[in-house]
Amino acid sequence: MARKKTNTNLPSFDELIIPTVKALLKLGGSGSVEEINNYVYEIASISEDVLQIFHGESETIKEVDYRLAWSRTYLKKFGLLENSSRGIWALLKSDIDVSNLDNVEIVRYVREQSKPLEKKIAAQTSTIQIEKEVEEEVDNSEEWKSRLLNILYNITPAAFERLAQRILRESGFSQVEVTGKVGDGGIDGKGIIRVGGLLSFHVIFQCKRYKGSVTPSQIRDFRGAMQGRADKGLVITTGTFTREAIKEATRDGAPPIDLIDGELLCDKLKELNLGVATKLTETVELKNEWFLNL
């Protein structure tokens, strides 16, 4: 599978620092992680093969995205970026001249300024702290997402369609039906979503319960099946979507198709408390240095 291979064209996190700044400038100075990453893919000319390499044993985090999290963290510590609790990253200066930025200098500066004044602790302290911040951004929930996706891979297609139906109902859709007719162009169900109590949109959805990526040809086939039958389309998968598939889903002049990949599916199940329960636990931390200083 694509997630197991390596690729010499995979850029390092420091090589992605300048493209990250360029992406934010293109976005007008701020953007979500998804928006920033999508622009970096284009600016850095990252191929589809590289985008299909996943981080470690992860089923949801791409290696490029993991490295981009490092890039953003270094830029934040360098004083060029800030991020809000809502996951929006923004440039602290609007007049940044990219030609004056040096990724090597940025990395060196961050590591140097993170060193303690008393050199009792080695330089790796800064790297450990940065790694902690990166791990927090990519979310320690990665493990539960992988386990949840493994569960979803093993339920029946019919059960997955019923799960999609439940998600849509819980999200405010009405008249949600699972059709799943053979030879119906891949249409698994339909529903109606109302906006502001005034407008309503007919939506048809397709469920793809497998590992791997949905391709642009599959999006085109689904769009062909929905022509004249709905206002919008929705594809729900436990896998991912290729970059070209995402572009095809939002192509100008064609009926729009919304996409839910495995990671977003996990987040939605957690948000709706469907098969996923969140518990607050107490964490006890021992401070060895406090005792040593008695």
N, C-alpha and C positions, 0 to 999 in steps of 0.2 A: 504493500500500500504506500501511497505518497508520503505519509507521515513518518515512515521508517528510513527514508533515503536522506542522503546528505548532498550538498550542492556547494561547489566552490564559489558560486556567484552570490551566496548568502552574505549580505553586508554586515559588518560588525556594528555595534551600537554607536561607536564614535563616528563611523562613516555616515550614520543617519542623523547626526546632530544638525548639520547645516540644512539638509533637506527638510527637517522638521520646522526650522525657522522659516524657510521659503514657503512651506505649506501654510503656516499661520499667516504669513503676509498675503498670500493668495486668498485666504479666507477672511481677510479684513481685520486680522489681529486676534481673533479668538475662534474656538471651535471645539466640538466634542472630539473624543479620542477617535471615534470612527471616521469623522470628517477629516481629521488631520492625517490619519493613517492612509486613507484612500488617496489623498493628494501626494503623500510621500511615495506611495507605490509608483505613481506616474513620474514624479520628479526624479526619483532614483532609478527609473526604468527597471523595476523589479518584475521578473517574469512570473508567469502563472505557476510554473514548476516550483519556484522558490516559495511562492505564497502557500503552496500546499504542504510545506514542511512544518510539522507541529513541534511545539516545545516539549522535549522529553517524552513522557508517556501520555501527555495531555491529549484529550479528545476535542478541546475547544480553543486553546490558545495557540495561535500560529507563532513560530519562532521569530519571524520578523516583528510581529506585534509585541512580543516579549522584549525584544531588543529596543524597540521604539519607546517602551516604558522607561528603560534605562536612559535613553537619549533625553526624554522630557525631564527626568529627575535631575540629570546633570545640568540641563539648561536652567532649571529652577534654582539649583544651588549656585549657579553662576550669576543669577540675578536677572535673567532675561525673561523668565516665565513665572506665572502664578497659576494656581488651579483652585477652583471653588469646590464646595461640598457636593455640588451637582455634577461634577465631572467635566466641567468646562475649563479648558486651558487657554490662557491669554498672554500675549506679549506685554511686558511691562513698559516697553518703549515703542512708539509708533514710527520712529524714524531710524530703524535699524538698517545699517548698510551691511548686507550679507558679505560683500567682498572684503570687509575688514574682520570677519570672524574666522577664527582658526580652531577647528575641532580639537586638534592636539593641545593647544593652549588652554582650551576650556576644560578638558579632562585633567590636565596638569594642575590648573588653578584650583579646581574643586577638591582634588585629592590633597593638595597642599593645605588649603584653608581649613580642611576638616580635621587636620592633625591636632592633637591636644598640645597645649603650650608646654606642658611637662612631658618630655619625650619618654615616658615610662612605657607607653603603649606604641606599638609599631604602626607604620603607615597604613597597614591593612585595616585599621580601625575605621577609617573613612569609607573604605569599600564595603565593609560589613554593614555600616549604617545605611549606605545608599542601597545596598541589596535589600535591606529590611524595608525601606520605603518602596522599592520596586515591587517587592512581594505583596505589600499592602495594596498597591494599586491594581495588580493583576488579580488580587483577591485570594485569600487563603481558602476560599470556597471551591477552588479548582478541584479538590479531591471529591467533594460531594457531587459536583457536576459530572465528573467522569463516571462515578458510581450510578448516578441517576440515568445517564445516557445508556449505560450498560443494561439497566433495567428496561428502558424503552426499546432497546434493540431486540429484546427477547419476548416482548408481548406480541400478540397476534396483530395482523394488519387491521382487523375489525376493532380490536381494543384501542389501537392508536387513533383510528377514526373517531371512536367515541370520546377519546380524550380530547381531540381537537374540538369536537362539538361542545364539550363541557367548558373548555377554555374560552370559546367564543361566547357562550351563554354568560359565563361569569364576567366577561369583559363588556357586556351590554348589548350583545346581539340578540335579536328575536327571530322566531320562526326558523331556528337552526335545524336543518335536517341532514342526515347522512344518507347519501344516495348510493354511491359505490357501484353503479351499474357497469357491467362489462361492456367495453366498446363505447364508453361515453367520453372518450378523449381525455381520460385521467381525472375527470371531475369526481370528487369524493363527497361533496356536500355543498350546501348553500345556506344563506342566512341574510338577514337584513339588519343594517346598523343605522340608527337614527342619530342625527347630530343636532343638538340644541332643541330637540323636540319639534323641529320644523322640517328638516331635510332628511331623506332616507336614501340609502344606497343598497342596491342588491349586490351581494358578494357571493362568489363561488370559491370553494377552496379545494386544494389538492394536498394529500398527505404522502410524504416520502420517508418511510421509516427504514433508513439504512445508513451505513457509514459511507464516506466519500462525498463528492461534490456534485451539486446539481449544475448542469451545463446550460448554455444559452439555447441550444436546440430544444431542450426540455421545456424551457420557459416559452419559446415560440410555439411549441406544440400545444401547451396549455392555453396560451392566448388564443390560438386558433379555435380551441374548443369552447372558449368563453364568449366569442364574438356573438353579439346580439342577444346574449342570455343574461348578462350582468353588467353592472357599472364598474366593478372592480374585481380583481382576482387576488387570491392569497395562497401562497405555497408555504407549507409547514414541513420542515425536515429535521431529522436528528443529526444530519450532517452539516455541510457548509455549501456555500454558493461560490462559483468561480467569479472572478472579477468581471468577465464578459457576461455572465448570467445576470449579475447585478445591473450592469449597463443596459442589458436587453429588457429587464423588468421595468426600467424607467425611460425607455426610449421615447423620444419626442414623436407625437402623432399616433402613438399606439395606446390602447387601453392600459392603464397602470396596473401593475401587479406588486403587491407588498410581499416581503420575504421574511420568514422567521426561521433562523438557523438553530442549530443545537444549543448554542450558548444562550441565545435569547429565549428559547423555549424553556430552558432550565430556570432562567430568571423569572419568567412569567409564571411558572408553576410555583415558585417560591413566593412571589408577590401575591398570588391568589390562594396560597395555602392549600394547594391541591397535591396531596401526597408528599408534601415537604413541610416539616414543622421546624420553626426556629426557636431555640431555647437559649436563654441567657445563663451563662455559667460564671462562677466566681473564679478568678485566677489569682493564685498566690505566688508572689515573686520574692525571692530571697535576695537580699543585698549583702553580698559577702564583704564588700569594702567597708560597710558600716561597722561590722563586727571587728574587722581588722584595725579600725581606727579608734576603738575603745581605749 
